Amino acid sequence: MKVKELGIAVALVTIFVTITLTVPTLAISTTTVSTVSGLKHRVKFIRANVTIIEITENYIVVTYGEQVLNLTTRGMWLAISSENIVSAIPWSKAMEYVREGQAVVEGVVVKGVNATRSILLALKQGSTVLLRLRYLRHLVKKVVHDEKETTYRLLAKGDRFILVEKSIRGRKVKFLAHVGGRWYRAGYGFVNWTDVVDEFNIGDRLWMCAEGYAILRPNIAGIRVIIFGFSGAIVDLNTGVALVKVP
């Protein structure tokens, strides 16, 4: 994948968010634990069932096997809870979606020369999923530019994103679509996405024409593709609401 293409995809889904610690690029796999060695850091990637025993504004404490980990949480997050999506929120807001108890987490343990630090990347608890925005950059496997017209089912919606799914070869695949910004609504004129989001109902069938797709590696959110470029319209086949993306 070209660096330029990845940069475009990352920018359009608003995931260039600064975090306090820069770590080496991770070779994320489907294995439970993988290790990447660098010149100055040793990074262990963790995907595990844990028990959350403490939640603060800067970190969470979990038990993982016989270990107790303090996972740093500072940064910006995407929260998917039931039928709602809240994007670009600080942990002080995202923590409201989390409770003590069982959860699945993805994170990294960074061992430096003088210190070790653990960072939370993603968390799933019940129907709630939290994704660190910066983490989405590492999940991108490849970027595809190909105009497609497809019908999806709406699972969740928010001020910038919608979560949709479609069946591919008999399996349901989840897509996270970036829909924030200006649109032209047929019969009304120019609108912002936030002006019309309430007119889309969960379960509605949406016809969408898009041209930019970021294919993701497996993740606990179950999202396989990010749609970041619309070349045409979104039409709600249940309500008749029709939008055309404004460049």
C-alpha positions as CSV (number, residue, x, y, z in Angstrom):
1,M,0.0,0.0,0.0
2,K,1.3,3.4,-0.9
3,V,2.1,5.8,1.9
4,K,0.2,8.6,0.2
5,E,-2.9,6.5,-0.1
6,L,-2.8,5.5,3.6
7,G,-2.3,9.2,4.5
8,I,-5.4,10.1,2.6
9,A,-7.5,7.4,4.2
10,V,-6.4,8.2,7.6
11,A,-7.0,11.9,7.3
12,L,-10.5,11.5,5.9
13,V,-11.6,9.3,8.8
14,T,-10.2,11.8,11.3
15,I,-7.7,9.6,13.0
16,F,-4.7,11.8,13.0
17,V,-5.1,12.5,16.7
18,T,-2.0,13.1,18.9
19,I,-1.4,10.8,21.9
20,T,1.2,11.3,24.5
21,L,3.4,8.3,23.6
22,T,4.6,7.4,20.1
23,V,5.2,3.6,19.7
24,P,6.6,1.7,16.7
25,T,4.2,0.5,14.0
26,L,2.6,-2.8,15.1
27,A,2.4,-6.0,13.1
28,I,-1.0,-6.9,14.4
29,S,-2.1,-10.4,13.8
30,T,-5.0,-12.6,14.9
31,T,-2.9,-14.4,17.5
32,T,-3.5,-13.6,21.1
33,V,-0.1,-12.2,21.8
34,S,2.5,-10.9,19.4
35,T,5.9,-9.2,20.0
36,V,7.7,-6.6,17.9
37,S,11.3,-5.7,18.7
38,G,12.7,-2.2,17.9
39,L,15.9,-0.4,18.6
40,K,14.6,1.4,21.6
41,H,11.4,-0.4,22.5
42,R,10.0,-3.8,22.9
43,V,6.3,-3.9,22.2
44,K,3.9,-6.7,23.1
45,F,0.4,-6.6,21.6
46,I,-2.3,-8.1,23.8
47,R,-5.9,-9.2,22.9
48,A,-7.5,-10.8,25.9
49,N,-10.5,-11.4,28.1
50,V,-9.9,-9.3,31.3
51,T,-11.7,-8.1,34.4
52,I,-11.8,-4.4,34.9
53,I,-11.3,-3.6,38.5
54,E,-10.9,0.2,38.4
55,I,-11.7,3.0,36.0
56,T,-10.2,6.5,36.2
57,E,-9.8,9.6,34.0
58,N,-6.3,8.5,32.9
59,Y,-6.2,4.7,33.0
60,I,-8.1,1.5,33.7
61,V,-6.8,-1.3,35.9
62,V,-7.5,-4.9,34.7
63,T,-6.6,-8.4,35.7
64,Y,-5.2,-10.4,32.9
65,G,-4.3,-14.0,33.8
66,E,-2.2,-13.6,37.0
67,Q,-1.2,-10.1,36.0
68,V,-2.6,-6.7,37.0
69,L,-2.2,-4.1,34.2
70,N,-2.7,-0.3,34.4
71,L,-3.7,0.6,30.8
72,T,-3.3,4.3,29.9
73,T,-6.5,5.7,28.3
74,R,-5.7,9.4,27.6
75,G,-6.5,10.4,24.0
76,M,-9.5,10.6,21.7
77,W,-12.0,7.7,21.2
78,L,-14.8,6.4,19.0
79,A,-17.6,4.9,21.0
80,I,-20.1,2.5,19.5
81,S,-22.9,1.8,22.0
82,S,-26.0,-0.2,20.9
83,E,-27.5,2.0,18.1
84,N,-25.4,5.1,18.7
85,I,-21.9,6.2,17.6
86,V,-20.1,9.1,19.3
87,S,-16.8,10.1,17.7
88,A,-13.7,12.1,18.7
89,I,-14.5,12.2,22.4
90,P,-11.9,12.4,25.2
91,W,-11.5,9.5,27.6
92,S,-13.3,11.5,30.3
93,K,-16.4,11.1,28.2
94,A,-15.7,7.7,26.8
95,M,-15.3,6.2,30.3
96,E,-19.0,6.8,30.9
97,Y,-19.6,3.8,28.6
98,V,-17.5,1.4,30.7
99,R,-18.2,-0.4,33.9
100,E,-16.2,-2.7,36.2
101,G,-16.4,-6.3,35.2
102,Q,-15.7,-8.6,32.3
103,A,-14.5,-7.1,29.0
104,V,-12.3,-7.8,26.0
105,V,-9.4,-5.5,25.4
106,E,-6.6,-4.8,22.9
107,G,-3.5,-3.0,24.0
108,V,0.2,-2.7,23.9
109,V,2.9,-3.1,26.6
110,V,5.8,-0.9,25.7
111,K,9.1,-1.7,27.4
112,G,11.7,1.0,27.1
113,V,15.2,1.4,28.5
114,N,14.0,3.1,31.7
115,A,10.3,2.4,31.9
116,T,7.4,0.2,30.9
117,R,4.0,1.5,29.8
118,S,0.8,-0.2,28.9
119,I,-1.7,1.5,26.6
120,L,-5.4,0.6,25.9
121,L,-6.2,0.5,22.2
122,A,-9.7,-0.9,22.1
123,L,-12.3,-2.3,24.5
124,K,-15.5,-4.3,24.1
125,Q,-18.0,-4.8,26.9
126,G,-21.4,-6.2,26.0
127,S,-22.7,-4.2,23.0
128,T,-20.3,-1.3,23.7
129,V,-17.1,-0.9,21.7
130,L,-14.5,1.8,22.3
131,L,-11.7,2.4,19.7
132,R,-8.8,4.7,20.1
133,L,-8.9,6.9,17.0
134,R,-5.1,6.6,16.5
135,Y,-5.4,2.8,16.6
136,L,-7.5,2.8,13.4
137,R,-4.4,3.9,11.5
138,H,-2.6,0.7,12.5
139,L,-5.6,-1.5,11.6
140,V,-5.6,-0.4,8.0
141,K,-4.4,-3.3,5.8
142,K,-4.9,-1.7,2.4
143,V,-6.8,1.1,0.6
144,V,-9.0,0.5,-2.4
145,H,-10.3,3.1,-4.8
146,D,-13.2,1.6,-6.7
147,E,-16.7,3.0,-7.2
148,K,-19.4,0.6,-6.0
149,E,-23.1,0.9,-5.6
150,T,-24.3,-1.3,-2.8
151,T,-27.3,-1.7,-0.4
152,Y,-26.6,-2.0,3.3
153,R,-28.6,-2.3,6.6
154,L,-28.1,0.5,9.1
155,L,-26.9,-0.7,12.5
156,A,-25.9,2.5,14.3
157,K,-25.6,6.2,13.6
158,G,-23.8,9.3,14.9
159,D,-22.7,12.8,14.2
160,R,-19.9,11.7,11.8
161,F,-20.2,8.0,11.2
162,I,-22.7,5.3,10.5
163,L,-22.2,1.6,11.0
164,V,-23.8,-0.6,8.3
165,E,-23.6,-4.2,7.3
166,K,-24.1,-6.4,4.2
167,S,-23.9,-10.1,3.4
168,I,-20.9,-11.2,1.5
169,R,-20.7,-14.8,0.5
170,G,-23.2,-15.7,3.2
171,R,-21.4,-13.8,6.0
172,K,-22.4,-10.5,7.5
173,V,-19.7,-7.8,7.2
174,K,-19.6,-4.5,9.1
175,F,-18.7,-1.2,7.4
176,L,-17.9,2.0,9.3
177,A,-18.8,4.9,6.9
178,H,-17.6,8.5,7.5
179,V,-20.6,10.6,6.6
180,G,-19.9,13.9,8.4
181,G,-20.0,17.1,6.5
182,R,-22.1,18.8,3.8
183,W,-24.7,17.1,1.6
184,Y,-27.4,18.1,-0.8
185,R,-30.8,16.7,0.1
186,A,-33.2,16.2,-2.8
187,G,-36.1,18.5,-2.5
188,Y,-34.6,20.6,0.3
189,G,-31.1,21.9,-0.6
190,F,-27.8,21.9,1.2
191,V,-27.7,20.4,4.7
192,N,-25.2,19.1,7.2
193,W,-25.2,15.5,8.2
194,T,-26.2,16.4,11.7
195,D,-29.4,18.1,10.3
196,V,-30.7,14.8,8.8
197,V,-29.2,12.0,10.9
198,D,-32.4,11.6,12.9
199,E,-34.4,10.8,9.7
200,F,-32.4,7.6,9.2
201,N,-33.8,4.7,11.3
202,I,-31.9,1.7,12.6
203,G,-32.7,-1.2,10.4
204,D,-33.4,0.8,7.3
205,R,-31.9,-0.3,4.0
206,L,-29.4,2.3,2.6
207,W,-28.3,2.4,-1.0
208,M,-24.9,4.0,-1.1
209,C,-22.4,4.9,-3.9
210,A,-18.9,5.1,-2.6
211,E,-15.4,5.0,-4.0
212,G,-12.9,4.9,-1.1
213,Y,-12.5,1.9,1.2
214,A,-9.9,1.1,3.9
215,I,-9.7,-2.6,4.5
216,L,-9.0,-3.4,8.2
217,R,-7.2,-6.2,10.0
218,P,-9.4,-8.3,12.3
219,N,-10.4,-6.3,15.5
220,I,-12.7,-6.8,18.5
221,A,-15.2,-4.3,17.0
222,G,-15.8,-6.7,14.1
223,I,-15.4,-3.8,11.6
224,R,-13.8,-4.9,8.4
225,V,-14.0,-1.9,6.2
226,I,-14.0,1.9,6.6
227,I,-15.8,3.8,3.8
228,F,-14.2,7.2,3.5
229,G,-15.1,8.5,0.1
230,F,-18.5,9.0,-1.4
231,S,-18.7,9.5,-5.2
232,G,-22.5,9.6,-5.3
233,A,-25.4,9.4,-2.9
234,I,-27.0,7.9,0.1
235,V,-30.6,6.9,-0.3
236,D,-32.8,5.5,2.5
237,L,-34.9,3.0,0.7
238,N,-37.4,2.9,3.6
239,T,-38.0,6.6,4.0
240,G,-37.0,8.0,0.6
241,V,-34.5,10.5,2.1
242,A,-31.8,11.1,-0.6
243,L,-28.5,12.8,-0.1
244,V,-25.7,13.7,-2.5
245,K,-22.2,14.4,-1.1
246,V,-20.9,17.9,-1.6
247,P,-17.2,17.9,-2.6
